[in-house]
């Protein structure tokens, strides 16, 4: 078996060094002029793919564009990119990879940062870029999205039809990447998580079978929260809703670090309110360096977002105005402006791929522990101010409305943390410069999370899988209840006994 694997790896590597060859006869456009010579097996795969499928090899711009990741820490390594043109193509690629015992990994928005991805040292990238579509059903109650559709495409397409649904907040990530691990979004206070909108999906299983599943399948529970471990979703049908409010407003309130205790006490008192905050109000904050606000120290950027209004209600903003902020910036617009206001639009700096490491260290919280916020601020500020290699690092605090999430039973899906009110995550941003810097970055991220964990008074960290670093346990990612772990392992053994899907937060 080892010899066979090495022969396959050698063959794949050899393909990559063929600079020019004729397009594959079975599919004139498939190879884009780049194809392996002397590979009858690979030509056989081409014969099973649609005429719109493509392949990219190292050295081509298309390969680089498809495989360049948002975070360069522990990146997976692949030798070839295959771009399916149809859902059936995904099935054919997986069957081929299984037959040749070649690892494969789905590529979409390439924002996953788990260190477990680095365990992939060779193989096929299945780039879902061409499976992008949004089709609204005639009854206007559901829409079907292709497996490679980006969040912004979903938002814009539905908005044009007078509809919307819960998607991830960041425009430059895919719809399904976040959804399969939960999917927090601006509308979750009304409708729940992204995965709570699932009606049915087409999914390619580990054996290459393309099948349709819904709530009648035992796999349905697992794909809603641990879906990265069970297949490649080629399309999904989701609930959609009429647009209720076209008007949205935000206040961006900037504070110096000496206000950290007062800011988060006010957030507890007037916004979080032990998880009872209004469904139309969201609070977010970033700790970051902003030279225009303070050239020498990081600052707190605090957002209060409200739907259905053209200015945020003073009952939410006045307590923060009284704290003496550096600045207050009110804005109004529509739902489509939210990503730009919070610096996670397609053209925002955090969405750019700049060759930096971007590990995150997430933790769910019930409330802001004010002394812990103060201790974390001191560590963060000292580590990131001035010329520190980590001075682009951000500490994110996401305080979505949670009623729609809390209202759905916790046993309904593999997503285990429905009772939580807040999501915090330091994002340690730096240019790689050897093991010492990597260790320092890891120490900083873990240290910040540990401060909040100790302040939570809990027995174990509860971590959001879509932000995970890779050092978390299955219990920390998927829930510590024994029945959850047993159910996940049983389903993994049934649907993926060979561990084909084992690079993203794997289930052991």
N, C-alpha and C positions, 0 to 999 in steps of 0.2 A: 504493500500500500504506500509506504514512504517513497519507494522508487517511482511509482506511478505519479504521485503528487509532484515530485521533483521534475519528472518529464513534462508534466502539464505546465508547471511554472516556467520551465525553460522555453517551452513552445510559445507561451504567451509573451515572454520577454523578447523572443526572436521576432514575433510579429511587430512589436513596437519599433524595431530598427529598420523595417522596410519602408523606405522613404516614399516610393511611388509604385503603384501597380494598377492594373485595370480594375474598374468597378466590378463587383460580383455580378455574374450574368443573371442570376435569379432576381436581382433587385437593383436596377440601374442606379438609383439614387441613394441606396442604403449606405454605401461606404464613403460617400463624398470624396471619392478618388483615393482613399487611404484604406488599403485592405492587405491582409497577410498573404504572401505568396506560399504556395505549397501547403495550404491548410484546407484539405478537403472537408474535414470535420466542421470547420468554421463556415465554409461555404454551404454545408448542409444546414447549419443553423440559419443562414441567410435565406435559404429556400423555404424555411418555415415562418419567416417574418413577413410583415406587410411591406408594400413598396415604399412606404414613408419612414420605415425604421432606418436608423443611422448607426454608424460606429465611428468612434474617435480614438486615435492612438496618441501616446505621448509624442510631443513635438509639434502637435497641431494646436492652433489657437482654440479650436472647439474643445479639445481635451482639457486644456488649461482652464477655460471658462467654466466647464462643467464640474471640475474637481477642486477648484480653489475654494477653500472654506473660510468662513467668518473667523474662526479661531484656528491657529496653526499648532496648538498644543495637542500632542498625541493624535495626529491626523491619521486616518486610514490610508493605506496605500493600495492603489489599483493599477492594473496594467492595461485595461481597455475600458472604454465607456460605450455601452450599448444604449441607444435611445429608442425605446419602443414607440411605434406609431399607433398601436391599438392595444386594448386590454389583453387580447389574445397573445400579442407579442411578449408581454411580461411572462405569461405562462410558458411560452416556448423558451425564453431565456433561462428561466429557473430550471426547467427540465434539462436543458443542455448543460447548465452548470452542475447539476446533480449527477448527470451521466459521466461527466469528466472529473467530478470531485473537485470543482473549482469554487472557492468562496465567492459570495456575491453580497452586495450591499446596495440598498436603495438610496439614491441621491435626489433631493428635492430642493429645499431652500438652503441646504448645507450650513445650518446654524447650530446643529447639535455639537456640544462641547465635551461630552463625557470622555474620560480618559480610556474607557473600555473600547472606544472606536479604534484606538491605536493598536489593538490586538489583531486587526486585519492588516496583514503584511503583503498580500497579493490577491488578485482576483478581478471580478467584473463589477463595475459600477453600473447600476440600472438607473439611468437618468430620466426622470419622469416629466421632463420639460414639455413634451408634446402632448401629454394627456391633460390638457388644460381646457376646461369648458364649464359653462354654467347654463343649465337648461331648467327653466321654471315650468312646473307642471301646469296643465290647463286649469286646474282648480285653484291655483295660487297658494296652495298650502305646503307644498314641498318643492325642492329644487334638487337636481342631480348635478354634482360637481365631479370633474375628472380628478384622478388621483394626483396629478401634478399641478393643480390650480393653486395660485398664490392667494393669500388672504385679501390683498387689495383688489384683485380681480373679482373675487366673490362680492366684496363690499360694493364696488363700483357697478357691477352687473346687476345685482339685486336692487340697488338704489335707483338705477335707471328704470326698473320695473315697478317702483313704488314699494319695494320689499326690503327686508333685512333679516339677518339671523345673527347668532352669536358666532364670532370668529375671534381668533387671537388679536391682540391689540396692535402688534407690530406689523407693518405693511409688507416688510421684505421677507417674511417667512411664509411657508406654505400653509394652507388650510389644515391639512391632515397631520402634519408633523406635530403641532401642539395638541390637536384634537385627540390623537391616540393616547396621549398621556394625561388628558384632562381638558385643557384649553380654557384658560381664563379670558374673559372679555368684558367690554364695556356694558353689554346688555345682560350679563349673567344675573343681576339682581332681579330681573323679570323672568328669565327663561332657564336659568341654570348654565352649566358649562357647555362648551362646544359639543362634547360627546353626548350630552343629554338631548341634542337635536337629532342624533342619528335615527333614521327610520330603517334603512337597509344599506348594505354595501356589497360590492363585488370585490372579492379578495383572492389573491393567489396564495395558496398554502405552501408549506415547505416542500411538498412533493410535486409542486408545479400545477396542481389542479386549480382552475379558475372556477369559483363557486360564488353563489349569492347567499348571504346570511342576513338574518334579522333576529328579532327577539325570540323566535322559536328555536334558535340554535344554542347549544351549550357554550359555543365559542363567543356568543354575543357579549356575555358578561366580561370576558377577558379582554376583548379588543377595546373595551371602554375603560381605558386607564393603563393597560399594559400591552396595547396593541402592537407596539414595535417588536414584540417577541413572537408574534403569531402569523404574520403574513404581510403581503404587499397589497394595500388597498388601491385598486385601480379606478374605482369610482364610488361615490357615496351619495345617498339620498338623505336629505335633511329637512327638518321642519323650517319653514320660513314664516315671516310675520309682516303684516302691513306696517308701514312706517307710522309710528305713533307721534313722534316729535321730530320735526325737521330742525328746530332751533336747539342749539347747544351753546353753553357758555363756560368759560374757564377764568379763574384768577390764578396767575402765577405769582407767588409771594416768596421773595428771597430773604433769607435770614442769615446772620452771622452765627458761627458755631456756639457762641456763648448763650444763645437762645434755645439750645437743643432740648433742655428739660421742659421749658415752658411750651415749646411748639408741640411736643408729643403728648404732654399732659392735656393741652387743648384739643389735640386730635382725638384722644380717648374720650374726652368729655362731650365734644360737640359733633364728632363725625362717626367714629367707630361705635360708640355707645353699646359696647358688649355685643356687637353683631346685630343690633337693631336699627342700623342706619337706614335712611330712606332709600328706596330702590332707584331713585333718580339722582343720587349723589355719590361721587367717587372721590377718594383722596389718594393722591400719589405723592411721593417725594423722592428726590435724588440728593445724595451727598456728592458733590463734585467740585472741581476747580473751575471757576469762572473768573477770568482775569478782570473783566469789566466790572464785576461786583466786588471782588477783593483780589488784588494782585498777589497777595502773600499767603492767603489761607483758603482752604475749601469753604464752600457755603452750602446751606440747605435750600434747595429749590422745592417749594411746596406747592402742589397743584390742588385746587378744589374745582371739580368739574360737576356741572349740573345740566340735566336734559330738560327740554321744554321751556327754556327761558332764554332771554337775550343778555341777561347779566345774572351772576350768581347771587342767590338770596343773601341779604346782609346778616341773617341769623347764623349763617355758616362762616362768613368772612370776617365779621366784626371782631370776634374773639382773637383772631390772628392779627388784625390791624392794630389792636391795642398792645401787641407785644413789641412794637417798634421794628418792623422789617426794614431791610435795606431798600427794597422796592416792591411795588405792587403793579402788576400788569393785567388788566382785564381785557378779554377778547370774546367775541361772539361769532358764531358761524353755524355749521351743520355737523352732523355725525362724522362726515368725511374729513373734517378738520382736526379731529382728535389726535391722530397720529403725528401730524405736523406740530401741533401745540406741545406735545409731550416728547418731541425729538425722536420719534421712532417711525418716521415716514421713509419711503423708499430712498429719498435723497438726503436724509439726515445722517450725520456722522456715524452714529452707532450702527447704521445699516451697511456701512462700507467695509469692504474686505481689504485691509491694509497690512496684511502680513503680521498681525499681532496675535498674541495669546489672549484668550478671553474666558478663563475659567470662572465659573460661578459656584456659590456655596449656599444653596437655598435653605430656608427654614420657615415653616408655617408657625404663626403666633396667634394666640387668642386676643391679646391686647398689647399695646406698647408698654413694656416695663421701663419706666422713666430712668431709674438709675442705670439700667443696662444700656439704654440709648446713650446716656452720658459717657459711660465707660467705652462703648464702641466708638463713639465720636472721637474720643481722645486717641484711641489706637489708630483709627482711620486717618485723622488729620495729621498726626505725627508721621505716618508712613507715606503720605501722598503729597504733602505740600512741597513747594519749591521745585528743585531739580530731580526729585525722586524718579526712578524709572517707572514707578507706579502712579505717576501724577495724573494719568488719564482714567484711573479706576473710578468706578461709580458704585455707591451703595444704593440699591433700589428698595423702596418700600411701596408695595402695591396694596391699597385698601379699597378693593372693589365692594360694591353692594353685594350682599351675600344671601339675601332672602331666597332667591330662586335656587341657589345651590343647597342651602339648608333644608329646603322643603322636599327634596328628593331623598329617599331612603339610602343610607350609607351602604347597605348590602346590595344595592341594585347594580353596582359596577365594581370593577377592579380598582377604580379610583377610590382611595380610602379616606381622604381627608376633607370630607364635606362640612365638618363642624368648625373648620377654621375661619378666622375673620381677616387675617392679614398674611401677606406673603413678603418675606424679606430675602434679599440676596445680594451680597457683595459681588461685584463683577471686577475681578482683578485684571486690569488691562496693561500689557507691557510688550515690548519687543523682546523676543527671545535672545538671550546672551549667555547660554550655557547652564549647566545644572545648578549652580549656586543661585542664580536669579530665579530659576524655576522653583527651587526650594523656598526661597524667600517669599515668592508670590503665593505659594501654597500655604505657608505658615501664616501669612497675613489673612488670607481668605478663611482658613480654618479658625484662626483666632477670633475674627469678627463674628463668625457664626457661633462659636463656642460661648462668647459673651452673652449673646441673645438666648442661646439654649439654656445656660445656667439661670438667666433671669426669668425664663419661662416656668421654672419649677417642675418641668416634666421629666419623665424617666428616660425618654429617648427623643432623638431628633425626628421631626416629621418633615420630609423634603419633597419638593415638587420635582417629579422625574424629568420634566422638560428643561429644568435649569440645573440638573444634577451635575456634580463634578466628576463622580466616578468612584469616590471613596465611601459612598453610602452603602449600607447593607440593604438586602431585599426588604427587610422589615421597615427600614426607614423610608423606602421608596413606595412600597405597596401595602403598608399597614402591618402592624405587629400581631394582629390576631392570628392565632394558629390556624383557624379555618380558612382565612384568606390565603395564607402561604400554601396550605395543603391543596386548596382548589386550584391555585395557579400552577403548582407543580404537576398536578394530575392532568390538567389541560395541556400543559407543555409536553408532557410525555405522550399524550394522545395525538397532538397535532404537529409537534416538531421534535420527535424523539432523538433525532441526530443533531439537534442544536444548530440548524441552519441560520436561525435568527438569534445570534448571540453576541452582537457587537454593541447594542444600545441597551444599557441597563438590563443586562441579561437575568433571566430567572434560572437559578442553578438547578 
